[in-house]
C-alpha cells in the first residue's frame, strides 16, 4: 500500500522487539524502507547513511547490525572469514559472491541441490547451511 519508508522501518523494528531509537530507525529505513531485500556491509550501510544525512558512526552501524541479527531481523553471511555481509532476507538461501565488485547477491535457490550433509556431532544440530558461490570472470 502507501506505507512510508519510515513506517516500514518502524514496523520491522517492532517485529524484532527493538525500541525504535532515532539511529535504529534511520538504519532500518535504509535497509527495508522500500520493501526490497538487500545485502550490506557495515561500511556500505555507513556510507548510505552518511549520504542520507544521518550522522551515525561506523561503530554504531556495526553494533546496530549485530542487534538486528540478534533480533532475528537479519542474517549474517561471512565471506572469506573476514568480510561480513548482512542480509535482510533471513530464510536459508544461497548467494553469489562477485569477486570483482565484492557484491553479494541472492542465487536461485530452486537450482541448488544439497544431496547430503555430514551428521552433526553428538549433542549438536545443524542450525543453518550457508552456501556462497564465488564468481570470477571466465
HUBELZI-V250553 format. One record per residue. RES is the residue in one small letter. NEAR is the number of other C-alpha atoms within 10 Angstrom. Layout:
BEGIN
res:RES near:NEAR
res:RES near:NEAR
END
This chain:
BEGIN
res:x near:3
res:x near:5
res:x near:10
res:x near:13
res:x near:18
res:x near:18
res:x near:16
res:x near:19
res:x near:23
res:x near:22
res:x near:18
res:x near:21
res:x near:21
res:x near:12
res:x near:11
res:x near:16
res:x near:13
res:x near:17
res:x near:11
res:x near:16
res:x near:10
res:x near:11
res:x near:17
res:x near:22
res:x near:22
res:x near:22
res:x near:22
res:x near:26
res:x near:23
res:x near:18
res:x near:25
res:x near:20
res:x near:21
res:x near:14
res:x near:13
res:x near:9
res:x near:13
res:x near:17
res:x near:21
res:x near:19
res:x near:20
res:x near:21
res:x near:14
res:x near:14
res:x near:21
res:x near:22
res:x near:15
res:x near:16
res:x near:21
res:x near:14
res:x near:10
res:x near:11
res:x near:10
res:x near:15
res:x near:12
res:x near:18
res:x near:13
res:x near:17
res:x near:12
res:x near:14
res:x near:21
res:x near:16
res:x near:13
res:x near:17
res:x near:26
res:x near:18
res:x near:16
res:x near:23
res:x near:18
res:x near:13
res:x near:15
res:x near:14
res:x near:22
res:x near:23
res:x near:21
res:x near:21
res:x near:19
res:x near:13
res:x near:16
res:x near:8
res:x near:7
res:x near:7
res:x near:11
res:x near:15
res:x near:21
res:x near:24
res:x near:23
res:x near:20
res:x near:16
res:x near:14
res:x near:10
res:x near:12
res:x near:17
res:x near:19
res:x near:19
res:x near:16
res:x near:19
res:x near:15
res:x near:12
res:x near:9
res:x near:8
res:x near:12
res:x near:14
res:x near:23
res:x near:16
res:x near:17
res:x near:16
res:x near:11
res:x near:11
res:x near:8
res:x near:8
res:x near:11
res:x near:7
res:x near:8
res:x near:5
res:x near:6
res:x near:8
res:x near:6
res:x near:9
res:x near:10
res:x near:8
res:x near:6
res:x near:5
res:x near:8
res:x near:9
res:x near:10
res:x near:7
res:x near:9
res:x near:11
res:x near:14
res:x near:15
res:x near:19
res:x near:15
res:x near:13
res:x near:12
res:x near:9
res:x near:6
res:x near:3
END
